[in-house]
Amino acid sequence: EFFGIAALEALYCRCYPLFPKRLVYPEYIPEERQKSNLYTSDQDLYRKLRFVLRRIEDTRRFHFRDISKQFDWAYVAPQWKRVLTHWTK
């Protein structure tokens, strides 16, 4: 899945993200959190996953739910309406 809709759904449900640093995932994570939440290799994933599991209470204070708001239909629908209205004129 290139767009990462499952990842967005997980973020909306307040799951703590550990994503590969490729494809669309870096776009979902704020720059200041990318070092902690994006991995570049299997060893990097293992290291970060161990950290998260050992410090689960610390990771719960970070919320990424707002990232998915830009794709919410309430936000997207008016944009589509403007584009389609302009296109059909």
C-alpha positions as CSV (number, residue, x, y, z in Angstrom):
1,E,0.0,0.0,0.0
2,F,1.8,3.2,-1.2
3,F,-0.5,5.8,0.5
4,G,-0.4,4.1,3.9
5,I,-4.1,4.4,4.8
6,A,-3.7,1.6,7.4
7,A,-0.9,3.7,9.0
8,L,-3.1,6.8,9.1
9,E,-5.9,4.8,10.7
10,A,-3.4,3.5,13.3
11,L,-2.2,7.0,14.0
12,Y,-5.8,8.2,14.4
13,C,-6.4,5.4,16.9
14,R,-3.4,6.7,18.9
15,C,-1.1,3.8,18.1
16,Y,2.6,4.6,18.6
17,P,4.3,4.6,15.1
18,L,7.4,2.8,14.1
19,F,7.6,3.2,10.3
20,P,10.2,2.6,7.7
21,K,12.0,5.8,6.6
22,R,10.8,5.4,3.0
23,L,7.7,5.7,0.8
24,V,5.1,8.1,2.3
25,Y,5.7,7.5,6.0
26,P,8.2,10.4,6.6
27,E,5.4,12.7,5.5
28,Y,3.2,11.5,8.4
29,I,5.7,12.0,11.2
30,P,6.7,15.5,12.3
31,E,10.3,16.3,11.6
32,E,11.2,16.6,15.3
33,R,9.9,13.0,15.9
34,Q,11.4,11.3,12.8
35,K,14.6,10.1,14.5
36,S,12.5,8.3,17.1
37,N,9.7,7.0,15.0
38,L,11.2,6.1,11.6
39,Y,13.7,3.2,11.2
40,T,16.2,2.6,8.4
41,S,17.2,-1.0,8.9
42,D,16.2,-4.2,10.7
43,Q,18.7,-3.4,13.5
44,D,17.3,0.1,13.8
45,L,13.8,-1.2,14.1
46,Y,14.8,-3.8,16.7
47,R,16.6,-1.1,18.8
48,K,13.6,1.3,18.6
49,L,11.1,-1.4,19.3
50,R,13.0,-2.5,22.4
51,F,13.1,1.1,23.6
52,V,9.3,1.5,23.1
53,L,8.5,-1.7,24.9
54,R,10.7,-0.9,27.8
55,R,9.4,2.7,28.1
56,I,5.8,2.3,27.1
57,E,4.5,4.8,29.6
58,D,6.8,7.5,28.1
59,T,5.7,6.8,24.6
60,R,2.0,7.2,25.5
61,R,2.5,11.0,25.9
62,F,3.1,11.4,22.2
63,H,0.0,11.6,20.1
64,F,0.0,11.6,16.4
65,R,-3.8,11.7,15.8
66,D,-3.7,15.2,14.3
67,I,-1.7,13.9,11.4
68,S,-4.7,12.1,10.0
69,K,-7.0,15.2,10.2
70,Q,-5.7,16.5,6.8
71,F,-7.3,13.4,5.2
72,D,-10.6,13.6,7.0
73,W,-13.6,13.8,4.6
74,A,-14.8,16.9,6.4
75,Y,-11.6,18.6,5.3
76,V,-11.1,16.9,1.9
77,A,-14.7,17.1,0.6
78,P,-14.8,21.0,0.2
79,Q,-11.5,20.9,-1.6
80,W,-12.8,18.3,-4.0
81,K,-16.0,20.2,-4.5
82,R,-14.0,23.4,-5.5
83,V,-11.8,21.4,-7.9
84,L,-14.7,19.6,-9.5
85,T,-16.9,22.7,-9.7
86,H,-14.1,24.6,-11.4
87,W,-13.3,21.7,-13.8
88,T,-16.9,21.2,-14.9
89,K,-17.5,24.9,-15.8
